[in-house]
Protein backbone atom coordinates (compact mmCIF):
# COMPACT_ATOMS: atom_id res chain seq x y z
CA UNK A 1 0.00 0.00 0.00
CA UNK A 2 1.30 3.43 -0.88
CA UNK A 3 0.62 6.70 0.87
CA UNK A 4 -0.79 9.49 -1.31
CA UNK A 5 1.09 12.81 -1.43
CA UNK A 6 0.04 15.42 1.16
CA UNK A 7 -3.29 17.00 0.28
CA UNK A 8 -4.60 13.93 -1.53
CA UNK A 9 -7.02 11.66 0.25
CA UNK A 10 -7.19 7.88 -0.22
CA UNK A 11 -9.61 7.07 -3.00
CA UNK A 12 -9.25 10.46 -4.71
CA UNK A 13 -8.37 10.41 -8.34
CA UNK A 14 -4.91 11.80 -8.94
CA UNK A 15 -5.17 14.66 -11.41
CA UNK A 16 -2.48 17.04 -12.54
CA UNK A 17 -4.14 19.89 -10.60
CA UNK A 18 -4.36 17.89 -7.38
CA UNK A 19 -0.82 16.61 -7.68
CA UNK A 20 0.59 20.05 -8.45
CA UNK A 21 -1.29 21.55 -5.49
CA UNK A 22 -0.08 18.77 -3.19
CA UNK A 23 3.53 19.24 -4.23
CA UNK A 24 3.32 23.01 -3.62
CA UNK A 25 2.32 22.75 0.05
CA UNK A 26 4.80 24.69 2.16
CA UNK A 27 6.66 26.12 -0.86
CA UNK A 28 7.45 29.79 -1.24
CA UNK A 29 5.79 30.80 -4.51
CA UNK A 30 6.42 34.56 -4.61
CA UNK A 31 9.08 36.97 -3.35
CA UNK A 32 9.52 40.59 -4.37
CA UNK A 33 11.09 43.87 -3.28
CA UNK A 34 10.49 47.55 -3.87
CA UNK A 35 14.00 48.77 -4.74
CA UNK A 36 13.15 52.37 -5.73
CA UNK A 37 11.52 54.80 -3.33
CA UNK A 38 7.76 55.11 -3.53
CA UNK A 39 5.83 58.07 -2.12
CA UNK A 40 3.26 57.12 0.52
CA UNK A 41 0.45 59.61 1.08
CA UNK A 42 -0.74 60.55 4.55
CA UNK A 43 -3.52 58.26 5.89
CA UNK A 44 -4.18 56.30 9.08
CA UNK A 45 -4.64 52.91 7.40
CA UNK A 46 -3.20 51.31 4.26
CA UNK A 47 -5.06 52.47 1.14
CA UNK A 48 -5.06 50.89 -2.31
CA UNK A 49 -3.54 54.10 -3.71
CA UNK A 50 -0.41 53.41 -1.62
CA UNK A 51 -0.07 49.72 -2.60
CA UNK A 52 3.56 48.86 -3.17
CA UNK A 53 4.55 48.48 -6.80
CA UNK A 54 6.99 45.59 -6.84
CA UNK A 55 9.93 46.42 -9.11
CA UNK A 56 12.23 43.50 -8.20
CA UNK A 57 10.38 40.18 -8.40
CA UNK A 58 12.89 37.47 -7.48
CA UNK A 59 10.50 34.49 -7.49
CA UNK A 60 7.12 34.05 -9.18
CA UNK A 61 6.66 30.29 -9.35
CA UNK A 62 2.99 30.52 -10.41
CA UNK A 63 3.11 33.53 -12.73
CA UNK A 64 0.86 35.38 -10.26
CA UNK A 65 2.42 38.84 -10.79
CA UNK A 66 2.11 41.05 -13.84
CA UNK A 67 4.00 44.24 -14.74
CA UNK A 68 0.67 45.68 -15.94
CA UNK A 69 -0.64 45.45 -12.33
CA UNK A 70 2.62 45.62 -10.34
CA UNK A 71 0.94 45.88 -6.91
CA UNK A 72 -1.04 42.63 -7.11
CA UNK A 73 -0.34 38.99 -6.38
CA UNK A 74 -3.06 36.97 -8.15
CA UNK A 75 -2.40 33.19 -8.02
CA UNK A 76 -3.95 30.98 -10.70
CA UNK A 77 -4.22 27.98 -8.34
CA UNK A 78 -7.00 28.11 -5.75
CA UNK A 79 -5.90 27.46 -2.21
CA UNK A 80 -4.74 28.89 1.07
CA UNK A 81 -1.67 31.12 0.91
CA UNK A 82 0.45 32.48 3.77
CA UNK A 83 1.38 36.14 3.26
CA UNK A 84 4.35 37.87 4.90
CA UNK A 85 5.59 41.36 4.19
CA UNK A 86 7.12 44.52 5.57
CA UNK A 87 7.55 48.13 4.59
CA UNK A 88 10.13 50.62 5.81
CA UNK A 89 8.96 54.21 5.81
CA UNK A 90 11.02 57.35 6.39
CA UNK A 91 10.61 58.95 9.82
CA UNK A 92 10.87 62.40 8.24
CA UNK A 93 8.07 64.66 9.43
CA UNK A 94 7.27 62.44 12.39
CA UNK A 95 6.42 63.69 15.83
CA UNK A 96 5.44 61.88 19.00
CA UNK A 97 2.33 59.79 18.28
CA UNK A 98 2.79 59.75 14.52
CA UNK A 99 1.88 56.43 12.92
CA UNK A 100 3.76 54.26 10.48
CA UNK A 101 2.27 50.97 9.41
CA UNK A 102 1.19 48.54 6.76
CA UNK A 103 -2.10 46.91 5.76
CA UNK A 104 -2.99 43.97 3.56
CA UNK A 105 -5.74 44.66 1.02
CA UNK A 106 -7.55 41.57 -0.23
CA UNK A 107 -9.56 42.38 -3.37
CA UNK A 108 -9.28 46.06 -2.39
CA UNK A 109 -10.67 45.69 1.15
CA UNK A 110 -9.10 45.31 4.58
CA UNK A 111 -9.29 41.72 5.86
CA UNK A 112 -9.70 41.06 9.59
CA UNK A 113 -6.37 41.42 11.43
CA UNK A 114 -4.78 42.81 8.26
CA UNK A 115 -3.18 45.99 9.69
CA UNK A 116 -0.14 46.63 11.89
CA UNK A 117 0.76 50.06 13.27
CA UNK A 118 3.91 51.43 14.84
CA UNK A 119 3.97 54.72 16.75
CA UNK A 120 6.96 56.93 16.19
CA UNK A 121 8.20 58.64 19.33
CA UNK A 122 11.15 60.62 17.95
CA UNK A 123 11.77 61.99 14.48
CA UNK A 124 15.21 61.48 12.99
CA UNK A 125 16.09 62.60 9.47
CA UNK A 126 17.12 59.80 7.10
CA UNK A 127 15.93 57.10 9.52
CA UNK A 128 13.35 54.47 8.64
CA UNK A 129 10.72 52.65 10.66
CA UNK A 130 10.26 49.06 9.51
CA UNK A 131 6.67 47.88 9.88
CA UNK A 132 6.09 44.14 9.58
CA UNK A 133 2.68 43.25 8.20
CA UNK A 134 0.64 40.75 10.19
CA UNK A 135 1.19 37.17 9.01
CA UNK A 136 -2.00 36.52 7.09
CA UNK A 137 -3.47 33.26 5.77
CA UNK A 138 -5.71 34.00 2.78
CA UNK A 139 -8.04 31.78 0.74
CA UNK A 140 -7.73 32.54 -2.99
CA UNK A 141 -10.29 31.29 -5.50
CA UNK A 142 -7.70 30.91 -8.26
CA UNK A 143 -9.51 33.24 -10.64
CA UNK A 144 -9.99 36.83 -9.60
CA UNK A 145 -8.73 37.16 -6.02
CA UNK A 146 -5.63 39.28 -5.36
CA UNK A 147 -3.72 40.75 -2.45
CA UNK A 148 -1.69 43.95 -2.09
CA UNK A 149 0.61 45.32 0.62
CA UNK A 150 -0.19 48.94 1.45
CA UNK A 151 2.04 51.00 3.78
CA UNK A 152 0.70 54.11 5.51
CA UNK A 153 1.84 57.05 7.60
CA UNK A 154 0.04 60.08 9.02
CA UNK A 155 2.63 62.86 8.94
CA UNK A 156 0.36 65.16 6.90
CA UNK A 157 2.54 64.97 3.77
CA UNK A 158 3.79 62.28 1.38
CA UNK A 159 6.98 60.53 2.44
CA UNK A 160 9.06 57.79 0.84
CA UNK A 161 9.68 54.12 1.44
CA UNK A 162 13.21 53.00 2.14
CA UNK A 163 15.78 51.62 -0.26
CA UNK A 164 18.74 49.31 0.19
CA UNK A 165 18.78 46.61 2.84
CA UNK A 166 15.64 47.96 4.58
CA UNK A 167 13.49 48.16 1.43
CA UNK A 168 9.88 46.83 1.43
CA UNK A 169 9.49 43.11 0.77
CA UNK A 170 6.84 40.42 0.38
CA UNK A 171 6.98 36.61 0.67
CA UNK A 172 4.00 34.39 -0.13
CA UNK A 173 3.85 30.62 0.40
CA UNK A 174 1.28 28.05 -0.65
CA UNK A 175 -0.22 26.53 2.52
CA UNK A 176 -2.54 24.01 0.92
CA UNK A 177 -5.68 23.33 -1.09
CA UNK A 178 -9.13 24.49 -0.06
CA UNK A 179 -10.81 21.62 1.78
Beta strands, then each sheet from edge to edge (+ up, - down):
strand 1: 28-33
strand 2: 39-40
strand 3: 56-60
strand 4: 79-90
strand 5: 98-106
strand 6: 115-120
strand 7: 128-132
strand 8: 136-140
strand 9: 147-153
strand 10: 159-160
strand 11: 169-176
sheet 1: 3+ 1- 11+ 4- 7+
sheet 2: 3+ 1- 11+ 4- 8+
sheet 3: 2+ 10-
sheet 4: 6+ 5- 9+
end
